[in-house]
Amino acid sequence: MTIPQQNRQQDRQGVEVSGRVYDTASAPVPGAAVTLVDAGGRQSGRTATDDTGHFRLVAPNAGAYVLITSAPAHQPGATTVAVGGSPVRLEITLRGSGGLRGVVRAATTGVPIMDAAVTLTDARGDVVDSRLSGPSGEYAFTSLPPGTYVLAAGASGYRPAAVAVTTAETGTAQQDVELADGAVIRGSVRVPDDPRPTVTVTLLDDGGHVVRTTFADEAGRYTFHDLDPGAYTVVATSYSPSRAVVRVEDGGWTRHDVQLV
């Protein structure tokens, strides 16, 4: 059997795979990366869409391939391509991908909080991404699939906060986060001896459980930050232990000095 000249030429040059990439509004997606991989996962061709969203590449042989398409602000896509003896024409739709940004601020003063840990989790509770807020308290997550997430933020000296956020297929959602000041207990421990011994200061909740433990510094000062409202017992240990009940309110700070004898 004689093979037509056109088919013999196509066998030598491969089979053309072409098409158009567009979004859900049927607008072309220029600059999209288009990669063709064979059944073994090896790259067989790679190109990018032009200004009209069109692309063209060549499969070296007939067989099953996967066409992978990706573009900024869009969710990537993968399409199975069966290559035979004729050119293949494809229409690829990429769904949009939104973003999320905002500012982490102190609730009482509105001052931006730098280096706050900002974490984004999905509906299953898996961490999607995390980062530290910038000098102006700013954060940003890009290329997020549309959906509902939980945004959590925390920083030293502040109460952590979490909010539910929703991103769309396109555009960037805005969500600021306010962190309330945690309650603080601070004071000093006075001892009669010189040199000053090491003093351990322990904080117990109203159930008698240890909440925090610290050491008084060389001047006898100690501090417990970021406390829940409630009643606490401060225990200073060096000589005979000293105990006292201290009550704090949310966002305030209370002074409590200790005299060891």
LUMFI-597495 format. One line per field, with one value per residue (C-alpha): residue in three letters; x, y, z; residue number from 1. Coordinates in steps of 0.1 Angstrom, whole numbers, always signed. Each point is the difference from the previous one (the first is absolute). Layout:
% LUMFI-597495
code = c(ALA	...) $
X = c(X	...) $
Y = c(Y	...) $
Z = c(Z	...) $
pos = c(NUM	...) $
This chain:
% LUMFI-597495
code = c(MET	THR	ILE	PRO	GLN	GLN	ASN	ARG	GLN	GLN	ASP	ARG	GLN	GLY	VAL	GLU	VAL	SER	GLY	ARG	VAL	TYR	ASP	THR	ALA	SER	ALA	PRO	VAL	PRO	GLY	ALA	ALA	VAL	THR	LEU	VAL	ASP	ALA	GLY	GLY	ARG	GLN	SER	GLY	ARG	THR	ALA	THR	ASP	ASP	THR	GLY	HIS	PHE	ARG	LEU	VAL	ALA	PRO	ASN	ALA	GLY	ALA	TYR	VAL	LEU	ILE	THR	SER	ALA	PRO	ALA	HIS	GLN	PRO	GLY	ALA	THR	THR	VAL	ALA	VAL	GLY	GLY	SER	PRO	VAL	ARG	LEU	GLU	ILE	THR	LEU	ARG	GLY	SER	GLY	GLY	LEU	ARG	GLY	VAL	VAL	ARG	ALA	ALA	THR	THR	GLY	VAL	PRO	ILE	MET	ASP	ALA	ALA	VAL	THR	LEU	THR	ASP	ALA	ARG	GLY	ASP	VAL	VAL	ASP	SER	ARG	LEU	SER	GLY	PRO	SER	GLY	GLU	TYR	ALA	PHE	THR	SER	LEU	PRO	PRO	GLY	THR	TYR	VAL	LEU	ALA	ALA	GLY	ALA	SER	GLY	TYR	ARG	PRO	ALA	ALA	VAL	ALA	VAL	THR	THR	ALA	GLU	THR	GLY	THR	ALA	GLN	GLN	ASP	VAL	GLU	LEU	ALA	ASP	GLY	ALA	VAL	ILE	ARG	GLY	SER	VAL	ARG	VAL	PRO	ASP	ASP	PRO	ARG	PRO	THR	VAL	THR	VAL	THR	LEU	LEU	ASP	ASP	GLY	GLY	HIS	VAL	VAL	ARG	THR	THR	PHE	ALA	ASP	GLU	ALA	GLY	ARG	TYR	THR	PHE	HIS	ASP	LEU	ASP	PRO	GLY	ALA	TYR	THR	VAL	VAL	ALA	THR	SER	TYR	SER	PRO	SER	ARG	ALA	VAL	VAL	ARG	VAL	GLU	ASP	GLY	GLY	TRP	THR	ARG	HIS	ASP	VAL	GLN	LEU	VAL) $
X = c(+0	+13	+0	-12	+28	-18	-2	+37	+10	-22	+16	+34	-10	-25	-36	-12	-19	-15	-28	-12	+1	-28	-16	-36	-11	+14	+27	+34	+28	+33	+33	-13	+26	-9	+19	-5	+12	-1	-13	+32	-1	+28	-3	-8	-6	-4	-13	-20	-33	+2	-21	-31	+4	+11	+28	+17	+24	+9	-3	+29	-20	-35	-13	-15	+12	-9	-2	+7	-11	+7	-2	+4	-33	-15	-3	+22	-16	+9	-16	+4	+10	-2	+23	-5	+8	-18	+6	-18	-19	-9	-20	+13	-19	+18	-19	+10	+20	-5	+22	-2	+17	-3	+17	+5	-7	-1	-37	+3	+23	-3	+38	+12	+18	+32	+11	-34	-4	-28	-13	-26	-18	-25	-34	+17	+24	+31	+24	-1	+27	+15	+22	+10	-16	+22	+12	-35	-18	-8	-4	-10	-9	-2	-14	-25	-27	-35	-14	-3	+30	+10	+24	+19	+25	+21	+28	+20	-19	-34	-29	-2	-30	-16	-27	-17	+7	-13	+19	-15	+12	+14	+11	+16	-20	+9	+0	+16	+7	-1	+19	-11	+27	+4	-2	+33	+12	+33	+18	+31	+13	+19	+24	+21	+33	+28	+11	-35	-10	-18	-37	-25	-34	-29	-35	-29	-35	-31	+2	+35	+16	+33	-6	+35	+33	+27	+30	+3	+28	+30	-23	-26	-25	-22	-28	-27	-14	-31	-22	-37	-22	-5	+16	+36	+23	+35	+26	+35	+25	+35	-4	-34	-25	-23	-36	-25	-32	+1	-30	+5	-25	+2	+25	+12	+31	+3	+30	+7	+32	+13	+20	+19	+11) $
Y = c(+0	+34	+26	+35	+26	+22	-28	-10	+37	+2	-32	+16	+33	-12	+9	+35	+8	+34	+19	+30	+8	+22	+8	-7	+33	-13	+26	-11	-7	+12	-11	-33	-28	-31	-32	-34	-30	-37	-30	-3	+36	+12	+34	-3	+37	+34	+34	+30	+15	+31	+32	-18	-30	-23	-26	-25	-28	-34	-35	-21	-32	-13	-11	+13	+33	+25	+37	+22	+36	+27	+38	+27	+6	-32	-35	-25	-26	-34	-16	-35	+2	-31	+6	-20	+7	+33	+34	+6	+31	+9	+26	+5	+19	+12	+10	+32	+1	+27	+14	+13	+29	+22	+17	-13	+27	+5	+1	+27	+24	-10	-1	-24	-31	-11	-37	-13	-37	-2	-35	-11	-34	-16	-16	-32	+19	-5	+29	+15	+27	+21	+31	+29	+34	+28	+33	+15	-31	-11	-35	-15	-35	-3	-26	-15	-23	+14	-12	+6	+1	+8	+28	+0	+26	+2	+21	+2	+20	-3	-24	-21	+4	-20	+9	-17	+14	-8	+4	+3	-13	+34	+31	+4	-2	+24	-11	+19	-17	+17	-15	+9	+7	-29	+6	+5	-7	+17	+8	-5	-24	+14	-22	+11	-17	+14	-15	-6	-37	-14	+5	-22	+16	-24	+10	-24	+2	-2	-38	-1	-8	+15	+26	+15	-1	+26	+14	+34	+20	+16	+28	-24	+8	-25	+1	-23	+11	-10	-13	-9	+20	-17	-6	-13	-10	+13	-22	+13	-26	+5	+0	-8	+1	+30	-3	+26	+1	+26	+9	+15	+14	-5	+24	+15	-5	-5	+7	-26	+2	-28	+2	-32	-5) $
Z = c(+0	-9	+28	-12	-1	+25	+26	-5	+6	+31	+14	-4	+16	+26	+5	+6	+32	+0	+16	+20	+37	+14	+33	+12	-16	-34	+1	-13	+25	-15	+14	+13	+4	-20	+5	-17	+19	-11	+19	+19	+12	-23	-16	-37	-8	+16	-12	+11	-13	-21	+5	-14	+23	-28	+3	-22	+7	-14	+14	-11	-4	+1	+34	+33	+14	+27	-8	+31	-1	+26	+2	+27	+19	-14	+13	-21	-22	-14	-31	-14	-37	-23	-29	-32	-36	-3	+16	+34	+8	+36	+19	+35	+27	+31	+31	+17	+33	+25	+27	+36	+16	+30	+30	+36	+25	+38	+10	+26	-19	-36	-3	-27	+14	-17	-1	+10	-10	-25	-9	-25	+3	-23	+9	+11	+24	-22	-1	-35	+6	+27	+2	+23	-3	-15	+15	-4	+13	-35	-13	-34	-13	-38	-24	+23	-13	+8	+32	+38	+22	+36	+4	+34	+12	+32	+14	+32	+26	-18	+1	-31	-23	-28	-26	-28	-35	-35	-32	-35	-33	-9	+20	+34	+32	+28	+36	+28	+33	+34	+30	+35	+26	+24	+38	+17	+36	+8	+32	+20	+26	+30	+20	+30	-10	-22	-23	-13	-3	-31	+5	-19	-6	-10	-11	+9	-13	+23	-3	+13	-33	-11	-28	-3	+18	-2	+20	+16	-16	+19	+12	+11	-28	-17	-26	-14	-33	-21	+28	-1	+24	+34	+34	+2	+29	-2	+17	+6	+12	+14	+37	+15	-29	-2	-14	-9	-21	-28	-22	-35	-25	-38	-16	+33	+21	+37	+23	+27	+21	+21	+33	+9	+36) $
pos = c(1	2	3	4	5	6	7	8	9	10	11	12	13	14	15	16	17	18	19	20	21	22	23	24	25	26	27	28	29	30	31	32	33	34	35	36	37	38	39	40	41	42	43	44	45	46	47	48	49	50	51	52	53	54	55	56	57	58	59	60	61	62	63	64	65	66	67	68	69	70	71	72	73	74	75	76	77	78	79	80	81	82	83	84	85	86	87	88	89	90	91	92	93	94	95	96	97	98	99	100	101	102	103	104	105	106	107	108	109	110	111	112	113	114	115	116	117	118	119	120	121	122	123	124	125	126	127	128	129	130	131	132	133	134	135	136	137	138	139	140	141	142	143	144	145	146	147	148	149	150	151	152	153	154	155	156	157	158	159	160	161	162	163	164	165	166	167	168	169	170	171	172	173	174	175	176	177	178	179	180	181	182	183	184	185	186	187	188	189	190	191	192	193	194	195	196	197	198	199	200	201	202	203	204	205	206	207	208	209	210	211	212	213	214	215	216	217	218	219	220	221	222	223	224	225	226	227	228	229	230	231	232	233	234	235	236	237	238	239	240	241	242	243	244	245	246	247	248	249	250	251	252	253	254	255	256	257	258	259	260	261) $
